[in-house]
């Protein structure tokens, strides 16, 4: 059995002022920490799920959304820079380039570079982060997490248009409820939490089509948030 080790998150959120939904994991896996990006285990199906969902959406709606004009990475949250993993300096260019790439059958998300994945997220107004800034953990076992220190989720939401939070797995949802919801209440921020199944290979009971169907709700969310 793996020994406990203290781990730090190691990289910032993907977010900008136009982000509308926030997808949260618990803590990056060893593979993701090594790569410096989200859901980088080769058998994690997160990027396959998003690829399938937004390929369908874009075939019907490409070009129908108004593209924002805010500069990526201009806001900071606590000690982390919002959008610190983003590419380029103009959100309008990032969104336009990402949509053009999808229209021209650009690289699919599972094989895409970190820069391309980042552009895809910003183009679709998806923020990506994890509940925890640090913790003690055995390997990649979320169930073993102890001594958790949460990220500043409230601060991230304040600097965006986020109106819904999705947790990728029961453990991420439990950690969010225990360590993040109080700070949102203190900040008078009201956003719904929707717990989704994990895309990790550990969740072998769910097939890829089942995960795609479970995650379909992220493409349908309407603004319902209350922020001061």
C-alpha positions in Angstrom: 0.0 0.0 0.0 1.2 3.5 -0.8 2.4 5.6 2.1 0.8 8.9 2.9 2.5 11.9 1.3 1.8 15.6 1.6 0.9 17.1 -1.8 0.3 20.6 -3.1 -2.1 21.3 -6.0 0.8 22.7 -8.0 -1.1 24.7 -10.7 -3.9 27.2 -10.9 -7.5 27.2 -12.1 -8.6 27.6 -15.7 -11.0 30.5 -15.5 -11.7 34.0 -16.8 -14.3 36.7 -16.2 -16.7 35.1 -18.7 -16.6 31.5 -17.2 -20.1 30.3 -16.4 -19.8 26.9 -14.9 -17.2 25.4 -12.6 -16.1 21.8 -12.7 -14.3 20.6 -9.6 -12.3 17.6 -8.8 -10.9 16.8 -5.4 -7.1 16.8 -5.9 -5.0 16.2 -9.0 -3.8 12.7 -9.5 0.0 12.0 -9.5 -0.2 11.9 -13.4 -2.0 15.2 -13.5 0.5 16.8 -11.0 3.4 15.6 -13.1 1.8 17.0 -16.2 0.7 20.2 -14.5 -2.8 20.0 -15.8 -6.2 18.4 -15.2 -7.3 14.8 -15.8 -4.1 13.7 -17.4 -4.2 10.0 -16.5 -4.4 8.2 -19.8 -7.5 6.2 -18.7 -9.4 9.0 -17.2 -12.4 9.7 -19.5 -13.0 13.4 -18.6 -11.7 14.7 -21.9 -13.5 12.1 -23.9 -16.8 13.0 -22.2 -16.4 16.8 -23.0 -15.3 16.0 -26.5 -18.4 14.0 -27.1 -20.8 16.5 -25.5 -19.5 19.6 -27.2 -19.0 18.0 -30.6 -22.8 17.4 -30.6 -23.6 20.9 -29.2 -21.4 22.7 -31.7 -22.8 20.9 -34.7 -26.0 22.8 -34.0 -24.9 26.0 -32.3 -21.4 27.1 -33.5 -21.3 30.8 -33.8 -24.5 31.4 -31.9 -22.9 32.7 -28.7 -21.5 36.2 -28.2 -17.8 36.0 -27.6 -16.4 37.9 -24.6 -13.6 40.4 -24.7 -11.9 40.2 -21.3 -8.2 39.5 -21.0 -7.3 36.1 -19.7 -5.5 35.9 -16.4 -6.2 39.5 -15.4 -7.9 38.6 -12.0 -6.2 37.0 -9.1 -7.8 34.8 -6.4 -5.8 34.5 -3.1 -2.4 33.2 -4.0 -3.4 31.7 -7.3 -3.9 33.6 -10.6 -7.2 33.0 -12.3 -6.5 31.5 -15.7 -2.8 31.0 -15.0 -2.7 28.1 -17.3 -4.5 29.9 -20.2 -2.9 30.6 -23.5 -2.8 33.9 -25.4 -3.7 37.3 -24.0 -7.1 37.9 -25.4 -10.2 35.8 -24.5 -12.0 36.8 -27.7 -9.1 35.3 -29.8 -8.9 32.2 -27.7 -12.7 31.5 -28.1 -12.7 32.2 -31.8 -9.6 30.0 -32.4 -11.1 27.1 -30.4 -14.4 27.2 -32.3 -12.6 27.4 -35.7 -10.5 24.4 -34.7 -13.6 22.4 -33.9 -15.3 23.4 -37.1 -12.3 22.3 -39.2 -12.0 18.9 -37.3 -9.0 20.0 -35.3 -7.4 17.7 -32.7 -9.9 15.9 -30.5 -9.7 16.7 -26.8 -8.1 13.5 -25.5 -5.1 14.0 -27.9 -5.1 17.8 -27.7 -2.2 19.7 -26.1 -2.6 21.5 -22.8 -2.9 24.8 -24.6 -5.7 23.4 -26.9 -7.5 22.0 -23.9 -7.3 25.3 -22.2 -8.6 27.1 -25.2 -11.5 24.7 -25.5 -12.5 25.3 -21.8 -12.4 29.1 -22.2 -14.2 29.0 -25.5 -17.1 27.1 -23.8 -17.0 29.2 -20.6 -16.0 26.3 -18.5 -13.9 26.9 -15.4 -11.8 24.0 -14.1 -10.3 23.6 -10.6 -10.1 21.3 -7.6 -11.6 21.6 -4.2 -8.3 21.2 -2.4 -5.1 23.3 -2.4 -3.2 20.6 -0.5 -3.7 17.4 1.5 -2.1 14.2 2.7 -3.0 11.3 0.4 -2.0 7.8 -0.5 -1.3 7.7 -4.3 -4.4 8.7 -6.2 -6.9 7.5 -3.6 -9.5 10.2 -2.8 -10.8 8.0 0.0 -7.5 8.3 1.8 -7.4 12.1 1.9 -6.7 13.7 5.2 -5.6 17.1 6.5 -7.3 18.9 3.5 -6.8 22.6 2.9 -9.4 24.0 0.5 -8.9 26.4 -2.4 -10.6 29.8 -2.5 -13.7 28.8 -4.5 -15.6 31.8 -3.3 -12.9 34.1 -4.6 -12.9 32.4 -8.0 -16.6 32.7 -8.4 -16.5 36.4 -7.4 -14.2 37.1 -10.4 -16.4 35.3 -13.0 -20.0 34.6 -14.1 -20.1 31.2 -12.6 -23.6 30.1 -11.8 -23.3 26.4 -11.2 -20.7 24.0 -9.7 -20.3 20.4 -10.8 -18.2 18.0 -8.8 -16.6 15.1 -10.6 -17.2 12.3 -8.1 -18.8 11.8 -4.7 -15.6 12.5 -2.8 -15.2 15.9 -4.6 -18.8 16.8 -3.7 -18.3 15.8 -0.1 -15.2 17.8 0.2 -16.9 20.8 -1.4 -19.8 20.6 1.0 -17.6 20.3 4.0 -14.8 22.8 3.3 -16.1 25.2 0.6 -19.9 25.9 1.1 -19.4 27.8 4.4 -17.1 30.3 2.7 -19.6 30.8 -0.1 -22.4 31.5 2.4 -20.1 34.0 4.2 -19.5 35.7 0.9 -23.3 35.7 0.2 -22.7 33.6 -2.9 -25.4 31.1 -3.9 -24.7 28.6 -6.6 -26.1 25.0 -6.9 -23.8 22.0 -6.6 -24.5 19.1 -8.9 -22.6 15.9 -8.1 -21.6 13.9 -11.2 -20.0 10.5 -11.4 -16.2 10.2 -11.5 -14.6 9.8 -14.8 -11.6 8.1 -13.2 -10.7 4.5 -14.3 -11.5 3.6 -10.7 -15.2 4.1 -11.6 -15.2 1.1 -13.9 -18.8 0.4 -13.3 -19.8 3.3 -15.6 -19.3 3.0 -19.3 -18.2 6.0 -21.5 -21.8 6.3 -22.9 -23.2 6.4 -19.4 -20.8 9.1 -18.3 -21.6 11.2 -21.4 -25.3 11.0 -20.6 -24.6 11.8 -16.9 -22.6 14.9 -17.9 -25.0 16.2 -20.5 -26.5 18.5 -17.9 -23.4 20.8 -18.0 -24.4 21.9 -21.5 -27.9 22.8 -20.4 -27.3 24.9 -17.2 -29.1 28.2 -17.1 -27.9 31.1 -14.9 -29.4 30.9 -11.4 -26.6 32.3 -9.1 -26.8 34.9 -6.5 -23.7 37.0 -6.0 -23.3 40.2 -4.1 
